[in-house]
Amino acid sequence: MGGRDYKMFSRCGGPKEACGVFGVLGQEDAAKLTYFGLYALQHRGQESAGIVTSTGKSIHEHKGMGLVPEVFNEPILNGLLGDMAVGHVRYSTTGSSVAKNAQPFVVSHGGMTLAIAHNGNLTNARKVRDDLERKGSIFQTTMDSEIIVHLLARNLRHGLEEALVKAVSQIEGAYSCVLMTENKLIAFRDPNGFRPLCLGKLNGGYIAASETCALDLIDARYLRDVEPGEILIMDERGVKSIKPFPPRRHTFCIFEFIYFARPDSNIFGHNVYAVRKSLGRELAHEYPIEADFAMPFPDSGNYASIGFCQGLGMPLEMGVIRNHYVGRTFIEPAQSMRDFGVKVKLNPVRELLKDKRVVIVEDSIIRGTTSKMRIKTLREAGAREIHMVVSCPPHRYPCYYGIDFSTKGELIACQHGLEEVKNFIGLDSLCYLSLPGMLKATGLEENSFCLACFDGKYPVQPEKNISKLCLECREAQGRCQHPYP
Ligand code: SF4
């Protein structure tokens, strides 16, 4: 899993990832390690990638649009000198997908250079940015992440630690960040802990990464998660932990378990693969349907289908075959070939599907348009009955914490009831996992999660009219024209 085929095609029409962050301290080949770390985190963002390194005296950076191997090559990595680095893969959730918004974001202030890589969305970005601009800050990008750096820069005269505490005290929302000065690596996470962030050790140095799969690839040892609300400052003397916030309820993003994180990662203290299988088992418990076999559309639903089939003692089949070699773009046939876009990525196995009763196990339905096209190809391949089970409840509300869940208007379950969604997609039956079933499958305390996209209860209230492009609209017109409805 991971990489563009996985996201661009087998899950097209689904929600987009937020970002992946990676940081290294005390490693000879810091740039290359970061390259591999970002490679492992590619599933979290495919629009741009960047690495910034430090020798202790000089900062080196390279960023660009595209996938990690498209942005970097051996000569570029060889030019990124130093034993410290921070890296970022981006899917834009605040600010356009343009080169100037690629991260890590670098700024020099008062003789100190800072580079930041941010995963998540600030929910009070407009207000804080307005305040900063009134006080004379000049912004280079339309990313909310730049706000954090400006807040830091304004307070550096008090020392780095105090500047960090003052900066995080003024921002709200979701942020899992790695930050680098010339000689320190800093990892910090918002007090709700929306997005994952972990700490690892390698050859006496430290690694911070969005997910543990990035530690695995470079043979780093997982030490622990960066705690919600914690700031870790790492240098050659070791790690210092600061906890500036009073304790508050954690609200981990449950959708990281369902969809975003890689199944080989452990996040929020649990293995993603195991949770996805449990989600499938809960589905089997709630919807013990009779059918000849169950199948996923690879790769979404792969792990939930295993649990679903184990729960019901039902055969698991791969009723569609994914072409792993389809790139980001392909040449369209000159003559119109029916459903070419769908079939080039996923082709049904006719012999398997003919006259069969089939259950599709999906991890989510966002707009429903991709599912509709895929179901049509299964019907044409001869499936007699097609049922769908979804390993989470219906998405009815947008996400303000770093996931690009379109707007309410684009969420099919917000606009339509179960029966209408079933008919739109072309199914014989449709079942979503219940909220209690989903929570039970995680094995964590029920109140440890953000469930806002399912129940509309936002753990951190966003300011009015925030959206992906609101900082740009604000620049252009003084008022956002792209609010979430
Ligand atoms: S609203 Fe949904 S996607 Fe966003 S943080 Fe909450 S659970 Fe995750």
Residues whose N, C-alpha, C, O or C-beta is under 5 A from the ligand:
A	BS01	SF4	C253 I254 F255 P398 C399 Y400 Y401 I403 C450 L451 A452 C453
